[in-house]
Amino acid sequence: MAQTSTDLNSYCFDRSVNLRDVHQSLKLLLLPRDIVELQTEDNCLDIVTSSDRGKLFEKYLSKRYSLKRDISVSDSVEKENLTTKEPDCRLDLKTTKNFKLDTSNFKIGEKNVLNKGETTNHSVSTMELLLGAGKSGEIGIGDENLKVICQPIGSDNASLIFSFSEIKKTIVNSQALIKRGEWLNIASVLKDLNEKASTLGIPLAEMSQTSGKNETVYELQFK
């Protein structure tokens, strides 16, 4: 089974065209995995969808409206590279570790006393990941490495596409829409990847190490 690529396509209209009406007219074609963002500044409609469906939307819209331009991901990335060298996506990977240790304290005196307790340690570390639009990066999640592709949608949202780094596992991917400043728990992403991989007979991955009362949590933030 081939992996389906995802593209961002922008469809722009004259100011006389109402974007909400255009969005409403697309409801018959949209799939649950399609992401639509209205760009009122330029009167454009951004659609994140599989590469083979981009032409479908273009054909449908061109018959009903006068399209000003159609910008694919590759075009927008090229244009961005000409104007700035700054990365389009800034992501923070936060690793939270919780350690719980049972302790015993035995005192000898008039009365022998055995005190038992529990010591809790908490540590948080953050790593910044800088990515260009549509470019992939890699993050370490426990014993597993994941590739992530970040595509900004408007000024406050981004589409994140995750896949395993191992060649034999890159056949599956998982997509998440995240708002700027929000934290995404990678456990939900890895769960989705594992469920898709299991249907193909691919060995499952481990998201975090939990030993006794020790736990590691991984979260990703779009900045």
C-alpha positions in Angstrom: 0.0 0.0 0.0 1.5 3.4 -1.0 1.6 6.2 1.5 -0.8 9.1 0.5 0.9 12.5 0.5 -0.8 15.6 1.7 -0.7 19.0 0.1 -1.9 22.5 1.0 -3.7 24.2 -1.9 -4.9 27.9 -1.8 -7.8 29.0 -4.0 -8.3 32.8 -4.2 -11.3 34.8 -5.4 -12.4 38.3 -6.2 -13.5 40.4 -3.2 -17.1 40.1 -4.5 -17.1 36.4 -3.7 -18.1 35.4 -0.1 -15.7 32.8 1.3 -18.3 31.3 3.5 -20.6 30.6 0.6 -17.7 28.9 -1.2 -16.9 26.8 1.8 -20.6 25.8 2.1 -20.6 24.8 -1.6 -17.7 22.4 -1.0 -19.5 20.4 1.8 -20.5 17.7 -0.7 -16.8 17.1 -1.7 -15.1 17.4 1.7 -13.9 14.3 3.6 -13.4 14.1 7.3 -9.6 14.3 6.9 -9.8 17.4 4.8 -8.9 20.7 6.6 -10.3 24.0 5.3 -9.1 27.4 6.5 -10.7 30.8 5.4 -8.1 33.5 4.7 -10.2 36.7 4.7 -7.2 39.0 4.3 -6.5 37.7 0.7 -10.0 36.3 0.2 -8.5 32.8 -0.3 -9.5 29.3 0.8 -6.8 27.0 2.1 -7.5 23.3 1.8 -5.2 20.6 3.2 -6.0 17.3 1.4 -4.4 14.4 -0.4 -2.4 15.4 -3.5 -4.7 13.5 -5.8 -7.8 15.5 -4.6 -6.3 19.0 -5.1 -7.2 18.9 -8.8 -10.7 17.9 -7.9 -11.3 21.0 -5.8 -9.6 23.2 -8.5 -11.9 21.8 -11.2 -15.0 22.2 -9.1 -14.3 25.8 -8.0 -13.1 26.9 -11.4 -16.5 26.0 -12.9 -18.3 28.2 -10.4 -15.9 31.0 -9.7 -13.1 32.9 -11.4 -10.1 31.7 -9.5 -7.3 34.3 -9.2 -4.5 31.7 -8.5 -3.8 28.2 -7.2 -0.8 27.8 -4.9 0.5 24.3 -4.0 2.7 23.5 -1.1 5.8 23.4 -3.2 5.0 26.8 -4.8 4.4 28.4 -1.4 7.6 27.0 0.1 9.6 28.2 -2.9 8.1 31.7 -2.6 8.7 31.8 1.2 12.4 30.8 0.7 12.9 33.7 -1.7 11.6 36.2 0.9 13.0 34.9 4.2 15.3 32.3 5.6 13.4 32.0 8.9 11.6 28.6 9.4 7.9 28.5 9.0 7.3 26.2 11.9 8.6 26.4 15.5 7.7 23.4 17.6 8.6 22.6 21.2 8.9 19.0 22.3 8.3 18.8 26.1 9.4 15.6 28.0 7.9 15.3 31.5 9.3 12.6 33.8 7.7 11.5 37.0 9.6 9.3 39.4 8.1 7.7 42.6 10.4 5.9 45.0 9.3 3.9 48.1 11.5 4.7 51.1 11.9 3.0 54.5 13.5 4.5 57.7 14.2 2.3 60.7 15.1 4.0 64.0 16.5 2.1 67.0 15.9 3.5 70.5 13.5 3.0 73.3 11.0 2.0 70.7 11.9 0.6 67.4 10.1 2.6 64.7 9.8 1.7 61.0 8.6 4.6 58.8 7.7 4.0 55.2 7.1 6.7 52.7 7.2 7.7 49.1 9.5 10.2 47.4 8.3 11.9 44.2 10.6 13.6 41.7 9.4 15.6 38.7 11.5 16.9 35.8 10.6 18.7 32.6 12.9 19.3 29.6 12.0 21.1 26.4 13.6 20.9 22.9 12.9 23.3 20.1 12.4 22.1 16.6 12.6 24.5 13.6 11.1 23.4 10.3 10.4 24.9 7.0 6.8 24.6 5.6 6.3 21.1 4.3 9.7 20.0 5.4 10.2 17.0 7.7 12.1 16.8 11.0 12.6 14.0 13.5 11.8 13.6 17.2 12.8 10.8 19.6 9.9 9.3 21.5 11.1 6.7 23.9 12.7 3.9 21.8 11.0 5.1 18.7 11.9 7.9 16.3 9.1 9.8 14.5 9.2 12.0 11.5 7.0 15.1 11.6 6.0 17.4 8.7 4.6 20.8 9.7 2.4 22.9 7.4 1.1 26.3 8.8 -2.5 27.0 8.1 -3.2 30.7 8.5 -1.5 32.5 11.4 -2.8 30.4 14.3 -3.0 26.7 13.1 -0.8 24.1 11.7 -1.2 20.6 10.2 1.2 18.1 11.6 1.8 14.8 9.8 3.6 12.1 11.7 5.2 8.8 10.5 7.7 6.3 11.7 11.3 6.9 10.8 11.9 3.2 10.1 11.7 2.5 6.3 9.5 -0.5 6.8 7.0 1.5 8.9 6.8 4.7 6.8 3.8 3.2 5.1 1.5 4.6 7.7 1.0 8.2 8.9 -1.1 10.2 11.3 -2.3 13.8 10.9 -3.3 16.3 13.6 -4.5 19.9 13.5 -3.1 22.0 16.2 -3.6 25.6 17.3 -0.7 27.9 18.2 0.2 27.6 21.9 -1.7 24.3 22.4 0.1 21.1 23.6 -0.5 17.8 21.7 0.1 14.6 23.7 2.2 12.3 21.4 0.5 9.3 23.0 -2.6 9.9 20.9 -0.5 10.1 17.7 1.5 7.0 18.4 -1.8 5.1 19.3 -3.2 6.1 15.9 0.0 5.0 14.1 0.1 1.7 16.0 -3.5 0.9 15.2 -2.9 1.5 11.5 0.4 -0.4 11.6 -1.2 -3.4 13.3 -3.7 -3.8 10.5 -0.7 -4.3 8.1 1.2 -6.6 10.4 3.9 -4.1 11.4 5.4 -4.5 14.9 4.0 -2.0 17.4 6.0 0.9 18.8 6.6 2.0 22.4 5.7 5.6 23.2 7.1 5.9 26.8 8.9 4.0 29.4 6.9 3.1 32.5 8.6 1.1 35.1 6.8 0.6 38.4 5.8 4.1 39.3 8.0 5.9 36.8 6.4 7.5 33.8 7.5 9.7 30.8 5.1 11.9 28.9 5.8 13.6 25.5 4.0 16.7 24.3 4.4 18.8 21.2 3.5 22.5 20.9 3.1 24.8 17.8 4.6 28.1 18.7 
